[in-house]
């Protein structure tokens, strides 16, 4: 979420570590989690790839929410920049009543089962958006669906971020972060429950397409460590192979915690900024710390 300077308030601390880390570890600059206008990002897929290359990224995955429409343009731009590129997607799932995201990497984007599964999730997103708009209407915020739709370049994928941008434009809140805190999280008037994909389905879709399933930004989920351990056990038993240890939304303590869990569970470790745009991201593309010593990088599987 943004702050006055365009980055999350803790980014100054984290980015200082990131810059130092970049000189200490002679390993590739890999960014395996970012978004474009194919979902809720602010830049077109090709522009995301070009920005990543300009920032020194050597291997990129575009991981839009529940949609892979941006992959061809991003791959073409990455190839033109001489930057390695793998397919990616961020799948919305529900586990024990909590929405969790699973990133798929290096899969076949033509796989029919994966594409059919993602299509069912996108259809559910539209239905959720209509219900969110109805809830906002009850508290005097009219035409929110139409407003959010104007911010969604992909009409099949309207997200909370698009609603947030509309509410900022309508001067309901000063910034996107404030919208989420006041309206779009559980317990707030614009939030609605929704049934996402099952964990088993998401992992099976990704693995069936030849890809690697990765737990996205695990520190962001509001669950206990006991629940996290149960989730990681389920994820591993269903065929999940990796976890994001270094994420744009992870603190240094989070990196340590999930690095230890990666070792304990035998997971490969991933690294991704979760970049959405210059003014809506914790950190820019490629500007991340490197993986702690002793972890198996997920890109060694590609």
C-alpha positions in Angstrom: 0.0 0.0 0.0 1.2 3.5 -0.7 2.4 6.2 1.7 3.0 9.9 1.1 6.3 9.2 -0.7 4.7 6.5 -2.8 6.0 3.5 -0.9 5.0 1.7 2.2 6.2 3.5 5.4 8.7 0.8 6.3 10.2 0.7 2.9 13.0 3.1 3.7 14.3 0.6 6.3 13.9 -2.4 4.2 15.3 -0.9 1.0 18.4 0.2 2.9 19.0 -3.5 3.7 18.1 -4.5 0.2 20.7 -2.2 -1.4 23.4 -3.4 1.0 22.4 -7.1 0.3 22.8 -6.6 -3.4 26.5 -6.0 -3.0 27.0 -8.9 -0.6 25.6 -11.9 -2.6 26.9 -12.6 -6.2 23.6 -14.3 -7.3 21.1 -13.4 -10.0 18.6 -10.6 -9.5 15.4 -12.6 -9.7 11.8 -11.2 -9.4 9.2 -13.9 -9.5 6.1 -12.0 -8.3 4.7 -8.9 -10.0 1.5 -7.6 -11.6 0.3 -5.7 -14.7 -2.9 -4.2 -16.1 -4.0 -7.8 -16.9 -5.0 -7.9 -13.3 -4.6 -5.1 -10.7 -1.2 -3.6 -11.7 -0.8 -0.1 -13.0 1.6 -0.8 -15.9 1.0 -2.8 -19.1 2.7 -6.2 -19.2 5.4 -5.1 -21.7 6.1 -2.0 -19.5 6.5 -4.2 -16.4 9.1 -6.3 -18.3 11.0 -3.2 -19.5 11.0 -1.6 -16.0 12.3 -4.9 -14.5 15.1 -5.0 -17.0 16.0 -1.4 -16.4 16.2 -2.2 -12.7 18.7 -5.0 -13.3 16.3 -8.0 -13.1 17.8 -11.0 -14.8 14.9 -13.4 -14.5 11.3 -12.3 -14.3 7.9 -13.9 -13.8 4.7 -11.9 -14.4 2.2 -13.3 -11.9 -1.2 -11.6 -12.4 -4.1 -12.6 -10.3 -6.0 -15.5 -11.8 -5.2 -14.5 -15.4 -2.3 -15.2 -17.8 -3.5 -12.9 -20.6 -0.4 -10.6 -20.1 2.2 -13.3 -20.5 2.7 -13.1 -24.3 3.4 -9.3 -24.3 5.6 -9.5 -21.2 7.6 -12.4 -22.6 8.1 -10.6 -26.0 9.3 -7.5 -24.2 11.6 -9.5 -21.9 13.1 -11.3 -24.9 13.7 -7.9 -26.6 15.5 -6.7 -23.4 17.6 -9.9 -23.2 16.0 -10.8 -19.9 15.0 -14.4 -19.0 11.3 -14.9 -18.5 9.1 -17.6 -17.1 5.3 -17.9 -17.0 3.6 -17.0 -13.8 0.2 -16.5 -12.2 -1.1 -15.8 -8.7 -4.1 -18.1 -7.9 -6.7 -17.0 -5.2 -7.5 -19.9 -2.9 -9.4 -20.4 0.4 -8.1 -22.5 3.2 -9.9 -22.8 6.5 -11.9 -19.7 5.8 -8.8 -17.6 5.0 -8.0 -16.3 1.5 -4.4 -17.2 0.6 -2.5 -16.8 -2.7 -0.5 -19.5 -4.5 1.9 -18.4 -7.2 2.4 -20.8 -10.1 5.8 -20.6 -12.0 7.2 -21.9 -15.2 4.1 -23.8 -16.4 2.6 -24.3 -19.8 0.3 -21.4 -20.4 -1.6 -23.4 -23.0 -2.7 -26.1 -20.5 -6.4 -26.5 -20.8 -7.1 -27.6 -17.3 -5.2 -24.6 -15.8 -7.0 -22.2 -18.1 -10.4 -23.6 -17.3 -9.7 -23.4 -13.5 -8.6 -19.8 -13.8 -11.7 -18.9 -15.8 -13.9 -20.2 -13.0 -12.1 -17.9 -10.5 -12.4 -14.9 -12.7 -16.2 -15.5 -13.1 -16.4 -15.5 -9.3 -14.5 -12.3 -9.1 -17.2 -10.5 -11.2 -19.9 -11.8 -8.9 -18.0 -10.7 -5.8 -17.5 -7.2 -7.3 -21.2 -6.8 -7.9 -21.9 -7.7 -4.2 -19.1 -5.3 -3.0 -20.8 -2.5 -5.0 -24.2 -3.3 -3.4 -22.7 -3.2 0.0 -21.0 0.2 -0.7 -24.3 1.4 -2.1 -25.9 0.8 1.3 -23.6 3.3 3.0 -24.1 6.0 0.3 -21.3 5.2 -2.1 -23.1 4.9 -5.5 -22.0 3.3 -8.8 -18.9 1.7 -7.3 -19.0 -1.2 -9.7 -19.0 1.1 -12.7 -16.3 3.2 -11.1 -14.1 0.3 -10.3 -14.6 -1.1 -13.8 -13.1 2.1 -15.3 -9.8 1.3 -13.5 -9.8 -2.4 -14.7 -8.2 -2.7 -18.1 -9.2 -6.4 -18.0 -13.0 -6.4 -17.5 -13.0 -10.0 -16.5 -10.8 -9.3 -13.4 -12.2 -6.6 -11.2 -10.4 -6.6 -7.8 -10.5 -4.7 -4.5 -7.6 -2.6 -5.8 -9.8 -1.2 -8.6 -12.5 -0.3 -6.1 -9.9 1.3 -3.9 -8.6 3.5 -6.8 -12.2 4.5 -7.6 -12.8 5.5 -3.9 -9.7 7.6 -3.9 -10.8 9.3 -7.1 -14.2 9.9 -5.6 -12.4 11.5 -2.5 -13.9 9.0 -0.1 -10.4 8.3 1.2 -7.0 10.0 0.6 -5.1 6.9 -0.6 -5.5 3.2 -1.5 -4.2 2.1 1.8 -6.8 4.1 3.7 -9.6 2.6 1.5 -8.5 -1.0 2.3 -8.3 -0.2 6.1 -11.7 1.5 6.2 -13.8 -0.4 3.6 -12.3 -3.5 2.0 -11.0 -5.8 4.7 -13.1 -8.2 6.9 -15.4 -6.3 9.3 -15.6 -3.2 7.1 -18.7 -2.2 5.1 -17.4 -2.9 1.6 -16.0 -6.4 2.3 -17.9 -9.5 1.3 -17.1 -13.1 1.9 -16.3 -15.2 -1.2 -15.5 -18.8 -2.0 -12.2 -19.1 -3.9 -10.6 -22.1 -5.3 -9.6 -25.0 -3.1 -5.9 -25.4 -2.3 -5.8 -28.9 -3.7 -7.3 -27.6 -7.0 -4.8 -24.7 -7.4 -1.8 -26.9 -6.7 -3.1 -29.6 -9.1 -3.7 -27.1 -11.9 -0.2 -25.7 -11.6 1.6 -29.0 -11.3 -0.6 -30.5 -14.1 0.7 -27.7 -16.3 4.3 -28.6 -15.5 4.7 -25.7 -13.1 5.9 -25.1 -9.5 3.4 -24.1 -6.8 4.7 -21.4 -4.4 3.1 -19.9 -1.3 2.9 -16.1 -1.9 3.9 -13.6 0.8 3.1 -15.9 3.7 3.6 -13.2 6.4 0.6 -11.3 5.1 -2.0 -13.8 6.2 -3.7 -13.1 9.5 -3.4 -16.6 10.9 -1.5 -18.0 13.9 1.9 -19.8 13.5 0.1 -23.0 14.4 -2.3 -22.5 11.5 0.5 -21.6 9.2 2.2 -24.8 10.0 -1.0 -26.8 9.3 -1.3 -24.9 6.0 2.3 -25.6 5.0 1.8 -29.3 5.8 -1.3 -29.4 3.6 0.5 -27.5 0.9 3.4 -29.9 0.9 1.2 -33.0 1.0 -0.8 -31.7 -2.1 2.4 -31.2 -4.1 3.4 -27.6 -3.3 7.2 -27.1 -3.6 8.2 -23.6 -2.6 7.5 -20.6 -0.5 8.2 -16.9 -0.9 10.9 -16.0 1.7 11.9 -12.6 0.3 8.8 -10.5 -0.5 8.2 -6.8 -0.9 5.8 -7.0 2.0 8.1 -9.0 4.3 10.1 -7.5 7.1 13.6 -8.7 7.9 12.1 -10.8 10.8 9.7 -12.3 8.3 12.5 -13.3 6.0 14.2 -15.1 8.9 11.0 -16.8 10.0 10.0 -18.1 6.6 13.6 -19.0 5.7 13.6 -21.3 8.7 10.3 -22.8 7.7 11.5 -23.3 4.2 14.4 -25.4 5.5 12.2 -27.3 8.0 9.6 -28.2 5.4 12.1 -28.9 2.6 10.7 -26.1 0.4 12.5 -24.3 -2.3 12.6 -20.5 -1.6 11.4 -17.8 -3.9 11.9 -14.0 -4.2 9.4 -11.5 -5.5 8.6 -7.9 -5.1 4.8 -8.1 -5.5 5.1 -4.9 -7.6 1.8 -3.4 -8.7 3.0 0.1 -9.7 5.3 3.0 -8.9 3.0 4.4 -6.3 1.3 1.3 -5.0 4.1 -1.0 -4.0 6.2 -1.9 -1.0 9.3 -2.0 -3.2 10.2 -1.7 -6.9 10.9 -4.5 -9.3 14.2 -6.2 -8.5 15.0 -4.0 -5.5 14.9 -6.9 -3.0 17.2 -8.6 -0.6 18.6 -11.9 -1.7 17.7 -15.2 -0.2 19.4 -16.1 3.1 22.3 -18.6 3.0 21.4 -22.3 2.9 18.1 -22.1 1.0 17.4 -23.8 -2.3 16.3 -21.2 -4.9 13.1 -22.1 -6.7 14.6 -20.9 -10.0 17.1 -23.8 -9.8 14.1 -26.0 -10.9 13.6 -24.1 -14.2 
